[in-house]
Amino acid sequence: MKAMILAAGLGTRMRPLTDHCPKPLLRVGNKPLIVHHLERLRAAGIHEVVINVSYRAEQIIEALGDGSTYGVSIAWSREETPLETGGGIQRALPLLGTQPFLLVNGDIWCDLDPTTLPALGDDELARLVLVDNPEHHPNGDFHLDADGRVHSQGEPRLTFSGISLLDPALVANEPPGAFALAPLLRRAMAAGRVAGHHHRGQWVDVGTPERLTKLDKELASNLPRN
């Protein structure tokens, strides 16, 4: 299975940190945020990784190269301007192929082992990894029912982690250009074609400088001391 890391955003919520450094290269736990993803993918046996880039793309490409330093092979999907999540995935489909792939938002940190995710069922277009609602997002995003199906309505609600298994068919037939993924997921939910996985481990939406600093301190406290 291949993986895609979303790394084309402008990082506006992280300013001024991202004025001169793209968000995926911000350091946390003694390494760039995106390197945590690459290392976890490699540990899970996922070695083919597609990364989309736009804002300060050359900095990211120069920093990571072909991925061999991290034990993976990186294919780069360039966007002249950010195409949003759905458009970015669609642009990368020639690199991803026709089989389901793992999608990871570049601006999160999570201890999920991707090998624990069940494969998509025959009629499923997505499997979303959901987490308990954080303080900054108390109302959550979606409802996960007792049968493991995800719904846009219902209680209780969980937060979408930014990690999912996706079938390329979810975005393949949309008009090219910038478009969001969320409406397509909700449409698939209404058709009963989205499954969910409740991850109860560690997860952080590294969306603000304050949350970046907090995560950095937590990871630093767990680093081995010389």
Secondary structure by P-SEA (a helix, b strand, c coil): cbbbbbccccccccccccccccccccccccccaaaaaaaaaaaacccbbbbbbccaaaaaaaaccccccccbbbbbbbbcccccaaaaaaaacccccccbbbbbcccccccccccccccccccccccccccccccccccccbbbccccccccccccbbbcccbbbbccccccccccccccaaaaaaaaaaaccbbbbbbcccccccccaaaaaaaaaaaaaacccc
